[in-house]
Amino acid sequence: MKKQTKKKQKYMPYLIIGGTFFGFVIGSILISLYEGEFRYDGLIGGGLSCLILTVIVVIKQKRKNNNIPEVDERVKNNTIRFFFYVSQIFLGILFLSLGLISLTGVESIRLIYLWIFFFSYIAVAGIGSLIVRKV
């Protein structure tokens, strides 16, 4: 039984990467059906990202030669708690700022400002999770 779980753990990243590439292919096909022409840029970008992820997984599996887990319960709990606080803080900032903007009489917001807010959330959460994981 334990041998099966080791095999599953070994091949699961490849299954996820394959599913991601399959999603890129299906997405490209759906876009081509909707727009009428097949666009290769999304498919090439998806294939390249899946290739890079595969190389990273292969290197990571070759380097790991002990049975010590990468994370324990404390690190997992700290990461979950960090993501909870960051998401709640960013949602609070979003609702407060949208409320203040609505009170000032502005009826439309440029979409670029929401994208900037969204990407700043991803950046803060990503960098913060790396820091929390190492502490």
Secondary structure, DSSP 8 states (H G I E B T S, - for coil): -HHHHHHHHHHHHHHHHHHHHHHHHHHHHHHHHHHSS---HHHHHHHHHHHHHHHHHHHHHHH--S---S--HHHHHHHHHHHHHHHHHHHHHHHHHHHHHHHTT-----HHHHHHHHHHHHHHHHHHHHHHHH-
